[in-house]
Amino acid sequence: MLALRRVVVGSRKNVGRFESTEPYAVISFVGWGGEHWRSSPRIKHPHNMLGRIIVRCDDCAGKMFPPYVPMSERQAARVAAFVLRLASKVDVLFIHCEQGLGRSPGAGRAVADAYGIPMENISEAWESDMKHNEYIESMVAKALAGLRAGQNR
């Protein structure tokens, strides 16, 4: 039975405020180039957290544009495998990046679409007409589709 019911995306600031009474997992996007000085934020309310992965890539698309490093196929596959492993165990997937505007909504949209569930952006900077990182969305969507197809064989 599928337990994953919603995806929540946000910013680095939201990590300290995020709490869930339901089982949840976290995907943390931390940059290499523009934010290389940043470490991954500490989860302040780890109650009910069943897993977390940290993905180091910048909010950019396609090829390398020093100092920025885009998401790789390997990283997208890692995200997809993490989601598939925990989807039946968690109710909420919390995904964050620095501002909650590019990487996290891109990955969040891919997961929400793959599972037919809602995505909520809690970033204080988000506006509904903003564009998320479509490159990350397509990378994660492709990786999820490939792994899910392999499960159904």
NUPA-496322 format. One record per atom (N, C-alpha, C): residue in one letter; residue number from 1; atom name; x, y negated, z. Coordinates in Angstrom, 2 decimals, padded with zeros to 5 digits, m for minus. Layout:
# residues N
residuo/num/atomo/px/py/pz
A/NUM/CA/X/Y/Z .
...
***
This chain:
# residues 153
residuo/num/atomo/px/py/pz
M/1/N/000.84/001.19/000.00 .
M/1/CA/000.00/000.00/000.00 .
M/1/C/000.88/m001.24/000.00 .
L/2/N/000.57/m002.19/m000.84 .
L/2/CA/001.31/m003.43/m000.95 .
L/2/C/000.94/m004.36/000.20 .
A/3/N/001.94/m004.79/000.95 .
A/3/CA/001.69/m005.68/002.07 .
A/3/C/001.96/m007.14/001.72 .
L/4/N/002.86/m007.40/000.75 .
L/4/CA/003.23/m008.77/000.41 .
L/4/C/002.01/m009.54/m000.07 .
R/5/N/001.64/m010.59/000.69 .
R/5/CA/000.43/m011.34/000.37 .
R/5/C/000.69/m012.76/m000.11 .
R/6/N/001.87/m013.33/000.23 .
R/6/CA/002.13/m014.69/m000.23 .
R/6/C/003.61/m015.00/m000.21 .
V/7/N/003.95/m015.97/m001.03 .
V/7/CA/005.32/m016.46/m001.11 .
V/7/C/005.29/m017.91/m000.62 .
V/8/N/006.19/m018.24/000.28 .
V/8/CA/006.33/m019.60/000.78 .
V/8/C/007.71/m020.08/000.39 .
V/9/N/007.79/m021.24/m000.27 .
V/9/CA/009.08/m021.79/m000.66 .
V/9/C/009.27/m023.14/000.01 .
G/10/N/010.52/m023.48/000.23 .
G/10/CA/010.80/m024.74/000.90 .
G/10/C/012.25/m025.13/000.82 .
S/11/N/012.59/m026.11/001.64 .
S/11/CA/013.93/m026.68/001.65 .
S/11/C/014.75/m026.15/002.82 .
R/12/N/015.99/m026.56/002.84 .
R/12/CA/016.88/m026.22/003.94 .
R/12/C/016.29/m026.69/005.28 .
K/13/N/015.67/m027.87/005.28 .
K/13/CA/015.05/m028.39/006.51 .
K/13/C/013.91/m027.50/006.99 .
N/14/N/013.20/m026.90/006.06 .
N/14/CA/012.06/m026.06/006.43 .
N/14/C/012.47/m024.77/007.13 .
V/15/N/013.72/m024.36/006.97 .
V/15/CA/014.19/m023.12/007.59 .
V/15/C/014.03/m023.19/009.11 .
G/16/N/014.38/m024.32/009.68 .
G/16/CA/014.29/m024.48/011.13 .
G/16/C/012.88/m024.53/011.66 .
R/17/N/011.94/m024.85/010.79 .
R/17/CA/010.54/m024.97/011.22 .
R/17/C/009.69/m023.77/010.83 .
F/18/N/010.21/m022.92/009.94 .
F/18/CA/009.40/m021.80/009.46 .
F/18/C/009.23/m020.75/010.56 .
E/19/N/008.00/m020.35/010.78 .
E/19/CA/007.68/m019.27/011.71 .
E/19/C/006.57/m018.45/011.08 .
S/20/N/006.55/m017.18/011.39 .
S/20/CA/005.47/m016.32/010.91 .
S/20/C/005.10/m015.33/012.01 .
T/21/N/003.83/m015.17/012.21 .
T/21/CA/003.36/m014.15/013.16 .
T/21/C/003.31/m012.79/012.48 .
E/22/N/003.47/m012.78/011.17 .
E/22/CA/003.45/m011.55/010.37 .
E/22/C/004.88/m011.18/009.97 .
P/23/N/005.12/m009.92/009.63 .
P/23/CA/006.45/m009.53/009.14 .
P/23/C/006.81/m010.33/007.88 .
Y/24/N/008.07/m010.79/007.82 .
Y/24/CA/008.49/m011.58/006.67 .
Y/24/C/009.95/m011.29/006.33 .
A/25/N/010.35/m011.75/005.13 .
A/25/CA/011.73/m011.64/004.67 .
A/25/C/012.13/m013.01/004.11 .
V/26/N/013.44/m013.25/004.03 .
V/26/CA/013.96/m014.55/003.60 .
V/26/C/014.97/m014.38/002.48 .
I/27/N/014.83/m015.23/001.46 .
I/27/CA/015.85/m015.37/000.42 .
I/27/C/016.39/m016.79/000.55 .
S/28/N/017.69/m016.92/000.81 .
S/28/CA/018.34/m018.22/000.97 .
S/28/C/019.22/m018.51/m000.24 .
F/29/N/018.90/m019.58/m000.97 .
F/29/CA/019.74/m020.02/m002.08 .
F/29/C/020.68/m021.09/m001.56 .
V/30/N/021.98/m020.85/m001.69 .
V/30/CA/023.01/m021.79/m001.26 .
V/30/C/023.94/m022.00/m002.45 .
G/31/N/024.28/m023.25/m002.73 .
G/31/CA/025.08/m023.56/m003.91 .
G/31/C/026.56/m023.31/m003.77 .
W/32/N/027.21/m023.20/m004.93 .
W/32/CA/028.67/m023.09/m005.00 .
W/32/C/029.29/m024.46/m005.26 .
G/33/N/028.79/m025.15/m006.27 .
G/33/CA/029.42/m026.40/m006.71 .
G/33/C/028.96/m027.61/m005.94 .
G/34/N/027.75/m028.04/m006.22 .
G/34/CA/027.23/m029.26/m005.62 .
G/34/C/027.06/m029.18/m004.13 .
E/35/N/026.79/m028.02/m003.61 .
E/35/CA/026.56/m027.85/m002.17 .
E/35/C/027.58/m026.90/m001.56 .
H/36/N/028.73/m026.73/m002.18 .
H/36/CA/029.68/m025.71/m001.72 .
H/36/C/030.07/m025.88/m000.26 .
W/37/N/029.97/m027.05/000.25 .
W/37/CA/030.33/m027.33/001.64 .
W/37/C/029.26/m026.86/002.61 .
R/38/N/028.12/m026.52/002.10 .
R/38/CA/027.02/m026.09/002.96 .
R/38/C/027.10/m024.61/003.26 .
S/39/N/026.87/m024.27/004.49 .
S/39/CA/026.73/m022.86/004.83 .
S/39/C/025.24/m022.54/004.80 .
S/40/N/024.92/m021.29/004.87 .
S/40/CA/023.51/m020.91/004.90 .
S/40/C/022.94/m021.26/006.27 .
P/41/N/021.78/m021.90/006.31 .
P/41/CA/021.23/m022.30/007.61 .
P/41/C/020.80/m021.11/008.46 .
R/42/N/020.90/m021.31/009.75 .
R/42/CA/020.50/m020.28/010.70 .
R/42/C/018.99/m020.23/010.78 .
I/43/N/018.45/m019.03/010.79 .
I/43/CA/017.01/m018.84/010.98 .
I/43/C/016.74/m019.04/012.47 .
K/44/N/016.00/m020.09/012.80 .
K/44/CA/015.78/m020.43/014.21 .
K/44/C/014.67/m019.62/014.86 .
H/45/N/013.80/m019.06/014.06 .
H/45/CA/012.68/m018.28/014.59 .
H/45/C/012.69/m016.91/013.91 .
P/46/N/013.64/m016.02/014.29 .
P/46/CA/013.78/m014.75/013.58 .
P/46/C/012.75/m013.68/013.97 .
H/47/N/011.80/m014.05/014.81 .
H/47/CA/010.77/m013.08/015.20 .
H/47/C/010.07/m012.56/013.95 .
N/48/N/009.92/m011.29/013.85 .
N/48/CA/009.23/m010.63/012.74 .
N/48/C/009.99/m010.64/011.41 .
M/49/N/011.22/m011.15/011.38 .
M/49/CA/011.99/m011.15/010.13 .
M/49/C/012.58/m009.76/009.92 .
L/50/N/012.26/m009.16/008.77 .
L/50/CA/012.72/m007.81/008.46 .
L/50/C/013.94/m007.76/007.55 .
G/51/N/014.31/m008.89/006.96 .
G/51/CA/015.47/m008.89/006.09 .
G/51/C/015.75/m010.27/005.53 .
R/52/N/017.01/m010.47/005.12 .
R/52/CA/017.41/m011.74/004.52 .
R/52/C/018.58/m011.49/003.58 .
I/53/N/018.54/m012.16/002.44 .
I/53/CA/019.71/m012.16/001.56 .
I/53/C/020.08/m013.61/001.27 .
I/54/N/021.36/m013.82/001.02 .
I/54/CA/021.87/m015.14/000.67 .
I/54/C/022.38/m015.05/m000.76 .
V/55/N/021.89/m015.95/m001.60 .
V/55/CA/022.27/m015.98/m003.02 .
V/55/C/023.01/m017.28/m003.27 .
R/56/N/024.27/m017.17/m003.68 .
R/56/CA/025.08/m018.36/m003.95 .
R/56/C/025.06/m018.68/m005.44 .
C/57/N/024.28/m019.68/m005.78 .
C/57/CA/024.25/m020.20/m007.15 .
C/57/C/023.73/m021.63/m007.08 .
D/58/N/024.02/m022.39/m008.10 .
D/58/CA/023.57/m023.79/m008.12 .
D/58/C/022.27/m023.94/m008.88 .
D/59/N/021.66/m025.10/m008.73 .
D/59/CA/020.40/m025.40/m009.41 .
D/59/C/020.72/m025.88/m010.82 .
C/60/N/021.11/m024.94/m011.66 .
C/60/CA/021.44/m025.24/m013.05 .
C/60/C/021.03/m024.03/m013.88 .
A/61/N/021.19/m024.15/m015.18 .
A/61/CA/020.74/m023.07/m016.06 .
A/61/C/021.86/m022.64/m017.00 .
G/62/N/021.81/m021.36/m017.35 .
G/62/CA/022.68/m020.84/m018.41 .
G/62/C/024.14/m020.75/m018.07 .
K/63/N/024.97/m021.28/m018.97 .
K/63/CA/026.41/m021.11/m018.84 .
K/63/C/027.01/m022.00/m017.75 .
M/64/N/028.25/m021.68/m017.42 .
M/64/CA/028.99/m022.43/m016.41 .
M/64/C/029.15/m023.89/m016.83 .
F/65/N/028.97/m024.76/m015.88 .
F/65/CA/029.18/m026.19/m016.09 .
F/65/C/029.89/m026.70/m014.84 .
P/66/N/031.24/m026.48/m014.78 .
P/66/CA/031.98/m026.77/m013.56 .
P/66/C/031.64/m028.15/m013.00 .
P/67/N/031.45/m028.23/m011.69 .
P/67/CA/031.68/m027.20/m010.68 .
P/67/C/030.46/m026.33/m010.40 .
Y/68/N/029.42/m026.44/m011.21 .
Y/68/CA/028.17/m025.73/m010.93 .
Y/68/C/028.17/m024.31/m011.50 .
V/69/N/027.59/m023.39/m010.74 .
V/69/CA/027.56/m021.98/m011.11 .
V/69/C/026.11/m021.52/m011.17 .
P/70/N/025.62/m021.09/m012.36 .
P/70/CA/024.23/m020.64/m012.47 .
P/70/C/024.04/m019.24/m011.87 .
M/71/N/022.79/m018.88/m011.67 .
M/71/CA/022.46/m017.52/m011.21 .
M/71/C/022.91/m016.52/m012.27 .
S/72/N/023.49/m015.42/m011.82 .
S/72/CA/023.93/m014.37/m012.73 .
S/72/C/022.86/m013.27/m012.80 .
E/73/N/022.99/m012.41/m013.80 .
E/73/CA/022.07/m011.27/m013.91 .
E/73/C/022.20/m010.36/m012.69 .
R/74/N/023.41/m010.21/m012.21 .
R/74/CA/023.64/m009.37/m011.02 .
R/74/C/022.91/m009.95/m009.80 .
Q/75/N/022.96/m011.26/m009.64 .
Q/75/CA/022.26/m011.89/m008.52 .
Q/75/C/020.75/m011.74/m008.66 .
A/76/N/020.25/m011.90/m009.87 .
A/76/CA/018.81/m011.73/m010.11 .
A/76/C/018.39/m010.30/m009.80 .
A/77/N/019.21/m009.33/m010.17 .
A/77/CA/018.91/m007.93/m009.87 .
A/77/C/018.92/m007.68/m008.37 .
R/78/N/019.83/m008.33/m007.67 .
R/78/CA/019.89/m008.21/m006.21 .
R/78/C/018.63/m008.78/m005.55 .
V/79/N/018.18/m009.92/m006.04 .
V/79/CA/016.93/m010.52/m005.53 .
V/79/C/015.77/m009.58/m005.79 .
A/80/N/015.67/m009.07/m007.01 .
A/80/CA/014.57/m008.16/m007.37 .
A/80/C/014.58/m006.90/m006.51 .
A/81/N/015.75/m006.32/m006.31 .
A/81/CA/015.85/m005.11/m005.48 .
A/81/C/015.44/m005.39/m004.04 .
F/82/N/015.82/m006.54/m003.53 .
F/82/CA/015.45/m006.95/m002.17 .
F/82/C/013.93/m007.08/m002.05 .
V/83/N/013.33/m007.75/m003.02 .
V/83/CA/011.87/m007.93/m003.01 .
V/83/C/011.17/m006.58/m003.10 .
L/84/N/011.60/m005.73/m004.02 .
L/84/CA/010.96/m004.41/m004.17 .
L/84/C/011.10/m003.56/m002.91 .
R/85/N/012.25/m003.64/m002.27 .
R/85/CA/012.49/m002.84/m001.06 .
R/85/C/011.59/m003.28/000.09 .
L/86/N/011.30/m004.58/000.18 .
L/86/CA/010.54/m005.08/001.33 .
L/86/C/009.08/m005.42/001.04 .
A/87/N/008.67/m005.38/m000.21 .
A/87/CA/007.30/m005.80/m000.57 .
A/87/C/006.22/m005.02/000.15 .
S/88/N/006.47/m003.77/000.46 .
S/88/CA/005.45/m002.97/001.14 .
S/88/C/005.54/m003.10/002.66 .
K/89/N/006.52/m003.87/003.14 .
K/89/CA/006.74/m003.98/004.59 .
K/89/C/006.48/m005.37/005.15 .
V/90/N/006.46/m006.39/004.29 .
V/90/CA/006.29/m007.77/004.77 .
V/90/C/005.02/m008.39/004.20 .
D/91/N/004.48/m009.34/004.94 .
D/91/CA/003.33/m010.09/004.46 .
D/91/C/003.75/m011.36/003.73 .
V/92/N/004.88/m011.93/004.16 .
V/92/CA/005.34/m013.22/003.63 .
V/92/C/006.78/m013.11/003.17 .
L/93/N/007.06/m013.70/002.00 .
L/93/CA/008.43/m013.86/001.53 .
L/93/C/008.72/m015.35/001.57 .
F/94/N/009.67/m015.76/002.41 .
F/94/CA/010.06/m017.17/002.52 .
F/94/C/011.34/m017.36/001.71 .
I/95/N/011.30/m018.26/000.74 .
I/95/CA/012.45/m018.53/m000.12 .
I/95/C/012.80/m020.01/000.02 .
H/96/N/014.07/m020.29/000.30 .
H/96/CA/014.45/m021.70/000.41 .
H/96/C/015.73/m021.98/m000.36 .
C/97/N/015.88/m023.25/m000.73 .
C/97/CA/017.11/m023.76/m001.31 .
C/97/C/017.39/m025.10/m000.62 .
E/98/N/018.21/m025.94/m001.19 .
E/98/CA/018.57/m027.19/m000.52 .
E/98/C/017.38/m028.14/m000.37 .
Q/99/N/016.71/m028.46/m001.48 .
Q/99/CA/015.60/m029.41/m001.45 .
Q/99/C/014.22/m028.75/m001.56 .
G/100/N/014.17/m027.50/m001.98 .
G/100/CA/012.89/m026.83/m002.18 .
G/100/C/012.23/m027.23/m003.48 .
L/101/N/013.04/m027.69/m004.44 .
L/101/CA/012.50/m028.21/m005.69 .
L/101/C/012.85/m027.39/m006.92 .
G/102/N/013.96/m026.69/m006.95 .
G/102/CA/014.40/m026.00/m008.15 .
G/102/C/014.50/m024.50/m008.03 .
R/103/N/015.51/m024.04/m007.29 .
R/103/CA/015.78/m022.60/m007.21 .
R/103/C/014.69/m021.84/m006.48 .
S/104/N/014.32/m022.32/m005.29 .
S/104/CA/013.32/m021.55/m004.52 .
S/104/C/011.96/m021.50/m005.21 .
P/105/N/011.44/m022.61/m005.77 .
P/105/CA/010.17/m022.46/m006.50 .
P/105/C/010.31/m021.64/m007.78 .
G/106/N/011.49/m021.66/m008.40 .
G/106/CA/011.70/m020.82/m009.59 .
G/106/C/011.61/m019.35/m009.24 .
A/107/N/012.35/m018.93/m008.22 .
A/107/CA/012.30/m017.53/m007.79 .
A/107/C/010.93/m017.20/m007.21 .
G/108/N/010.36/m018.13/m006.46 .
G/108/CA/009.04/m017.91/m005.86 .
G/108/C/007.96/m017.70/m006.89 .
R/109/N/007.99/m018.47/m007.97 .
R/109/CA/007.00/m018.33/m009.03 .
R/109/C/007.13/m016.96/m009.69 .
A/110/N/008.36/m016.50/m009.91 .
A/110/CA/008.57/m015.18/m010.52 .
A/110/C/007.98/m014.07/m009.65 .
V/111/N/008.22/m014.14/m008.34 .
V/111/CA/007.70/m013.11/m007.43 .
V/111/C/006.18/m013.21/m007.34 .
A/112/N/005.66/m014.42/m007.18 .
A/112/CA/004.20/m014.60/m007.07 .
A/112/C/003.49/m014.09/m008.31 .
D/113/N/004.03/m014.41/m009.48 .
D/113/CA/003.41/m013.94/m010.73 .
D/113/C/003.50/m012.42/m010.86 .
A/114/N/004.64/m011.84/m010.49 .
A/114/CA/004.81/m010.38/m010.61 .
A/114/C/003.84/m009.62/m009.72 .
Y/115/N/003.54/m010.17/m008.56 .
Y/115/CA/002.65/m009.50/m007.61 .
Y/115/C/001.23/m010.05/m007.59 .
G/116/N/000.97/m011.08/m008.39 .
G/116/CA/m000.38/m011.65/m008.44 .
G/116/C/m000.82/m012.25/m007.11 .
I/117/N/000.12/m012.93/m006.44 .
I/117/CA/m000.16/m013.51/m005.13 .
I/117/C/000.11/m015.02/m005.17 .
P/118/N/m000.40/m015.77/m004.19 .
P/118/CA/m000.18/m017.21/m004.19 .
P/118/C/001.23/m017.61/m003.74 .
M/119/N/001.66/m018.78/m004.21 .
M/119/CA/002.91/m019.38/m003.78 .
M/119/C/002.59/m020.75/m003.20 .
E/120/N/003.16/m021.03/m002.05 .
E/120/CA/002.95/m022.32/m001.39 .
E/120/C/004.31/m023.00/m001.22 .
N/121/N/004.41/m024.28/m001.60 .
N/121/CA/005.66/m025.02/m001.41 .
N/121/C/005.48/m025.95/m000.21 .
I/122/N/006.29/m025.75/000.83 .
I/122/CA/006.18/m026.56/002.03 .
I/122/C/007.28/m027.63/002.11 .
S/123/N/008.06/m027.80/001.05 .
S/123/CA/009.10/m028.82/001.04 .
S/123/C/008.47/m030.20/001.10 .
E/124/N/009.04/m031.05/001.94 .
E/124/CA/008.53/m032.41/002.09 .
E/124/C/008.74/m033.24/000.83 .
A/125/N/009.64/m032.82/m000.05 .
A/125/CA/009.92/m033.56/m001.28 .
A/125/C/009.10/m033.09/m002.48 .
W/126/N/008.38/m031.96/m002.35 .
W/126/CA/007.67/m031.37/m003.48 .
W/126/C/006.45/m032.17/m003.88 .
E/127/N/006.27/m032.34/m005.17 .
E/127/CA/005.05/m032.91/m005.74 .
E/127/C/004.58/m031.94/m006.81 .
S/128/N/003.28/m031.79/m006.95 .
S/128/CA/002.72/m030.74/m007.80 .
S/128/C/003.13/m030.84/m009.27 .
D/129/N/003.50/m032.01/m009.74 .
D/129/CA/003.87/m032.14/m011.15 .
D/129/C/005.38/m031.93/m011.40 .
M/130/N/006.11/m031.56/m010.37 .
M/130/CA/007.55/m031.35/m010.53 .
M/130/C/007.84/m030.04/m011.25 .
K/131/N/008.97/m030.01/m011.95 .
K/131/CA/009.41/m028.80/m012.66 .
K/131/C/010.38/m028.04/m011.78 .
H/132/N/010.15/m026.74/m011.66 .
H/132/CA/011.08/m025.89/m010.92 .
H/132/C/012.16/m025.39/m011.88 .
N/133/N/013.09/m024.62/m011.38 .
N/133/CA/014.17/m024.09/m012.20 .
N/133/C/013.64/m022.90/m013.01 .
E/134/N/013.33/m023.15/m014.27 .
E/134/CA/012.75/m022.12/m015.14 .
E/134/C/013.76/m021.03/m015.50 .
Y/135/N/015.04/m021.37/m015.49 .
Y/135/CA/016.08/m020.38/m015.75 .
Y/135/C/016.07/m019.32/m014.65 .
I/136/N/016.04/m019.75/m013.40 .
I/136/CA/015.99/m018.80/m012.28 .
I/136/C/014.68/m018.03/m012.31 .
E/137/N/013.59/m018.70/m012.62 .
E/137/CA/012.30/m017.99/m012.73 .
E/137/C/012.40/m016.86/m013.75 .
S/138/N/012.95/m017.15/m014.93 .
S/138/CA/013.02/m016.12/m015.98 .
S/138/C/013.99/m015.00/m015.61 .
M/139/N/015.10/m015.34/m014.96 .
M/139/CA/016.07/m014.31/m014.55 .
M/139/C/015.46/m013.35/m013.53 .
V/140/N/014.79/m013.90/m012.52 .
V/140/CA/014.19/m013.06/m011.48 .
V/140/C/013.01/m012.28/m012.05 .
A/141/N/012.20/m012.91/m012.90 .
A/141/CA/011.05/m012.22/m013.51 .
A/141/C/011.52/m011.03/m014.34 .
K/142/N/012.57/m011.24/m015.13 .
K/142/CA/013.11/m010.16/m015.97 .
K/142/C/013.65/m009.02/m015.10 .
A/143/N/014.37/m009.35/m014.05 .
A/143/CA/014.92/m008.32/m013.16 .
A/143/C/013.81/m007.56/m012.44 .
L/144/N/012.80/m008.28/m011.97 .
L/144/CA/011.66/m007.62/m011.31 .
L/144/C/010.93/m006.68/m012.26 .
A/145/N/010.68/m007.16/m013.48 .
A/145/CA/009.97/m006.33/m014.47 .
A/145/C/010.76/m005.06/m014.77 .
G/146/N/012.07/m005.19/m014.92 .
G/146/CA/012.90/m004.02/m015.21 .
G/146/C/012.89/m003.01/m014.08 .
L/147/N/013.03/m003.47/m012.85 .
L/147/CA/013.04/m002.55/m011.71 .
L/147/C/011.67/m001.94/m011.46 .
R/148/N/010.63/m002.73/m011.61 .
R/148/CA/009.27/m002.20/m011.39 .
R/148/C/008.91/m001.18/m012.47 .
A/149/N/009.35/m001.42/m013.71 .
A/149/CA/009.10/m000.45/m014.78 .
A/149/C/009.81/000.86/m014.48 .
G/150/N/011.02/000.77/m013.94 .
G/150/CA/011.77/001.96/m013.57 .
G/150/C/011.11/002.74/m012.45 .
Q/151/N/010.44/002.06/m011.54 .
Q/151/CA/009.72/002.71/m010.44 .
Q/151/C/008.50/003.48/m010.93 .
N/152/N/007.90/002.99/m012.00 .
N/152/CA/006.65/003.58/m012.50 .
N/152/C/006.87/004.71/m013.48 .
R/153/N/008.09/005.14/m013.67 .
R/153/CA/008.36/006.23/m014.61 .
R/153/C/008.16/007.56/m013.96 .
***
